[in-house]
Amino acid sequence: MTEHAVVIAGGGPTGLMLAGELALAGVDVAIVERRASQELVGSRAGGLHARTLEILDQRGIADRFLAEGQVAQTAGFAQIRLDISDFPTRHPYGLGLWQNHIERILAGWVDELAVPIHRSREVTGFAQDDTGVSVELSDGSSLRAQYLVGCDGGRSTIRKVAGIEFPGWDATTSSLIAEVEMAEEPELGIHRTPLGVHAFGKEEYEIRDGKVVFGSGGLVRVMVPEPHVGASREPTLRDLSEALVAACGTDYGVHSPRWISRFTDMARQAATYRKGRVLLAGDAAHVHSPVGGQGLNTGVQDAVNLGWKLAQVVERTSPESLLDTYHAERHPVAARVLRNSMAQVALLRPDDRTDALRETMTELLGMDEPRRRFAAMMSGLDIHYDLGEGHPLLGRRMPDLDLATADGPLRVFTLLHDARPVLLDFGAHGGLDVTPWSDRVRSVDAEYAGTWELPAIGAVAAPTAVLIRPDGYVAWVGDGTDLGLDDALTTWFGPPAAA
Ligand SMILES: Cc1cc2nc3c(=O)[nH]c(=O)nc-3n(C[C@H](O)[C@H](O)[C@H](O)COP(=O)(O)OP(=O)(O)OC[C@H]3O[C@@H](n4cnc5c(N)ncnc54)[C@H](O)[C@@H]3O)c2cc1C
């Protein structure tokens, strides 16, 4: 039986990101993926929000995505645009990039990190004991791991076999999406009718002056509401044609579909993200309507929260209890995504009263403070892990400041490329002693003369030091003393090495 420290079921965006994080930390990790290649049928996610771009920037790979996508103001609430161009981040925008490209670029990175991917195989079951997990594969073989992570999507086998509840709300809306040929070209763009929202577009597009300009020729991408919710079989061309006729009065001579798929607004979340040696991340842990474009982003950020913690537990520098902070921090984040996506679905209902409510919300979100709050939520820039009372930076994302160091100018995110913790000391040089953790924590003396500003919060007092976790969140803030530093180092990076 082949052994790995960690086996990841599912090599979608979440599984790939987690594999990269674990490999960076030197952990022996392997992915088991049902698909024969990274090719993706269907369009799914349309891009990345600002915080995900920052996360990728923390690993030095954001440019790979930026080079292929369309930078634009993509944050929105129930299709009400929210401009983040004034936000204090190096990426005050979103990136339009289809999921197949996102996955291809992530898979390229994971390949460079030499993570083995067992393709064309499914995880069919597992059994965990005190020392590890035996993972059964569909080809009859099995793997042994210390930990198994289910990144296997909304219908997660791992979640089901683990017996983890998936409570939530059944679907109230259902839509078909497809890529097709049409005898007549429909009017491209988003349309609202009494039946709901439908849209036509093309795979190729550019964003010019904030407007989407579709490529000419090629297949048409369709999204159209279905008249009934709860279909139990795969959608057909006939279903698509009927839905188009109901919404538009014509099916535009639809034919030759490349693919047809369905999504709903079902909203469910795993009751626990961990059961012993089995963890869940991404769609396996939470599903909801795609409105607002948060699913893939949340999954990738789950992976970045879990990766370094799992690595430290596997390496035995931290106790297993560190893994419980993964659920404690990430469950509330996805619970909020479920809540806001349900609110958005409600605001998109096609009736006059909801239209009036949407107009009211549009007015409200046109005001500066509500706009900043909602935009920070939708872009993921306001995420705040509850690490107790203290400076506003505590538990929030570390800004990517331009530092002056003994080695010259340096961006904070550059210090995070290798996914290791960093102590930035802005005070009296050499004042903070992390010697007992020097095998794990990098200490950098730095100067920063600018203001400290957080999205949606504004200016905050300049700290004298910050302890930054590998995921880019602040674990401790100094105010001129080292009060609490040893505790924070022990909590997050394990007990001090014996002298
Ligand atoms: C129409 C639509 C539009 C969307 N738009 C957006 C958007 O704009 N922004 C956004 O952030 N999100 C969006 N999403 C959501 C996004 O697609 C998902 O949240 C994202 O794909 C989740 O990634 P994942 O890796 O967790 O799961 P998946 O992408 O579902 O990956 C799971 C992987 O596991 C594999 N697998 C499954 N079972 C097994 C098994 N037993 N063994 C081995 N492998 C297995 C699958 O083949 C797959 O590769 C959209 C979704 C839809 C449907």
The ligand as an SDF file (V2000), in Angstrom:
LIG
                    3D

 53 58  0  0  0  0  0  0  0  0999 V2000
  -22.5180   28.2100  -13.0840 C   0  0  0  0  0  0  0  0  0  0  0  0
  -21.5030   28.3710  -12.0180 C   0  0  0  0  0  0  0  0  0  0  0  0
  -20.8420   29.5810  -11.9140 C   0  0  0  0  0  0  0  0  0  0  0  0
  -19.9070   29.7560  -10.9020 C   0  0  0  0  0  0  0  0  0  0  0  0
  -19.2820   30.9660  -10.8080 N   0  0  0  0  0  0  0  0  0  0  0  0
  -18.3700   31.1600   -9.8350 C   0  0  0  0  0  0  0  0  0  0  0  0
  -17.6140   32.3790   -9.7670 C   0  0  0  0  0  0  0  0  0  0  0  0
  -17.7510   33.2890  -10.6000 O   0  0  0  0  0  0  0  0  0  0  0  0
  -16.7090   32.5260   -8.7700 N   0  0  0  0  0  0  0  0  0  0  0  0
  -16.5030   31.5330   -7.8530 C   0  0  0  0  0  0  0  0  0  0  0  0
  -15.6740   31.7390   -6.9440 O   0  0  0  0  0  0  0  0  0  0  0  0
  -17.1540   30.3570   -7.9220 N   0  0  0  0  0  0  0  0  0  0  0  0
  -18.0800   30.1390   -8.8860 C   0  0  0  0  0  0  0  0  0  0  0  0
  -18.7140   28.9440   -8.9830 N   0  0  0  0  0  0  0  0  0  0  0  0
  -18.4180   27.8940   -7.9990 C   0  0  0  0  0  0  0  0  0  0  0  0
  -17.1410   27.1140   -8.3420 C   0  0  0  0  0  0  0  0  0  0  0  0
  -17.2550   26.5220   -9.6060 O   0  0  0  0  0  0  0  0  0  0  0  0
  -16.9220   26.0660   -7.2640 C   0  0  0  0  0  0  0  0  0  0  0  0
  -17.0830   26.6510   -5.9970 O   0  0  0  0  0  0  0  0  0  0  0  0
  -15.5120   25.4670   -7.3490 C   0  0  0  0  0  0  0  0  0  0  0  0
  -15.3610   24.6930   -8.5040 O   0  0  0  0  0  0  0  0  0  0  0  0
  -15.2390   24.5970   -6.1210 C   0  0  0  0  0  0  0  0  0  0  0  0
  -13.9750   24.0150   -6.2340 O   0  0  0  0  0  0  0  0  0  0  0  0
  -13.6470   22.6540   -5.4940 P   0  0  0  0  0  0  0  0  0  0  0  0
  -12.2530   22.3170   -5.8960 O   0  0  0  0  0  0  0  0  0  0  0  0
  -13.9830   22.7810   -4.0720 O   0  0  0  0  0  0  0  0  0  0  0  0
  -14.6780   21.6090   -6.0810 O   0  0  0  0  0  0  0  0  0  0  0  0
  -14.8370   21.0720   -7.6530 P   0  0  0  0  0  0  0  0  0  0  0  0
  -14.4460   22.1730   -8.5420 O   0  0  0  0  0  0  0  0  0  0  0  0
  -16.1810   20.5170   -7.6960 O   0  0  0  0  0  0  0  0  0  0  0  0
  -13.7230   19.9850   -7.7150 O   0  0  0  0  0  0  0  0  0  0  0  0
  -13.9110   18.7140   -7.1430 C   0  0  0  0  0  0  0  0  0  0  0  0
  -12.9650   17.7510   -7.8570 C   0  0  0  0  0  0  0  0  0  0  0  0
  -13.0520   16.4820   -7.2390 O   0  0  0  0  0  0  0  0  0  0  0  0
  -13.1550   15.4650   -8.2240 C   0  0  0  0  0  0  0  0  0  0  0  0
  -13.8520   14.3670   -7.5590 N   0  0  0  0  0  0  0  0  0  0  0  0
  -15.1490   14.3060   -7.1730 C   0  0  0  0  0  0  0  0  0  0  0  0
  -15.4010   13.1730   -6.4850 N   0  0  0  0  0  0  0  0  0  0  0  0
  -14.2180   12.5080   -6.4150 C   0  0  0  0  0  0  0  0  0  0  0  0
  -13.8150   11.2880   -5.8040 C   0  0  0  0  0  0  0  0  0  0  0  0
  -14.6760   10.5280   -5.1180 N   0  0  0  0  0  0  0  0  0  0  0  0
  -12.5160   10.9070   -5.9310 N   0  0  0  0  0  0  0  0  0  0  0  0
  -11.6270   11.6710   -6.6080 C   0  0  0  0  0  0  0  0  0  0  0  0
  -11.9600   12.8330   -7.2160 N   0  0  0  0  0  0  0  0  0  0  0  0
  -13.2330   13.2570   -7.0940 C   0  0  0  0  0  0  0  0  0  0  0  0
  -13.8910   16.1070   -9.3570 C   0  0  0  0  0  0  0  0  0  0  0  0
  -13.6130   15.4710  -10.5920 O   0  0  0  0  0  0  0  0  0  0  0  0
  -13.3260   17.5410   -9.3100 C   0  0  0  0  0  0  0  0  0  0  0  0
  -12.1700   17.6800  -10.0870 O   0  0  0  0  0  0  0  0  0  0  0  0
  -19.6300   28.7150   -9.9850 C   0  0  0  0  0  0  0  0  0  0  0  0
  -20.2790   27.4960  -10.1130 C   0  0  0  0  0  0  0  0  0  0  0  0
  -21.2030   27.3240  -11.1100 C   0  0  0  0  0  0  0  0  0  0  0  0
  -21.8980   26.0030  -11.2350 C   0  0  0  0  0  0  0  0  0  0  0  0
  1  2  1  0
  2  3  1  0
  2 52  2  0
  3  4  2  0
  4  5  1  0
  4 50  1  0
  5  6  2  0
  6  7  1  0
  6 13  1  0
  7  8  2  0
  7  9  1  0
  9 10  1  0
 10 11  2  0
 10 12  1  0
 12 13  2  0
 13 14  1  0
 14 15  1  0
 14 50  1  0
 15 16  1  0
 16 17  1  0
 16 18  1  0
 18 19  1  0
 18 20  1  0
 20 21  1  0
 20 22  1  0
 22 23  1  0
 23 24  1  0
 24 25  2  0
 24 26  1  0
 24 27  1  0
 27 28  1  0
 28 29  2  0
 28 30  1  0
 28 31  1  0
 31 32  1  0
 32 33  1  0
 33 34  1  0
 33 48  1  0
 34 35  1  0
 35 36  1  0
 35 46  1  0
 36 37  1  0
 36 45  1  0
 37 38  2  0
 38 39  1  0
 39 40  1  0
 39 45  2  0
 40 41  1  0
 40 42  2  0
 42 43  1  0
 43 44  2  0
 44 45  1  0
 46 47  1  0
 46 48  1  0
 48 49  1  0
 50 51  2  0
 51 52  1  0
 52 53  1  0
M  END
$$$$
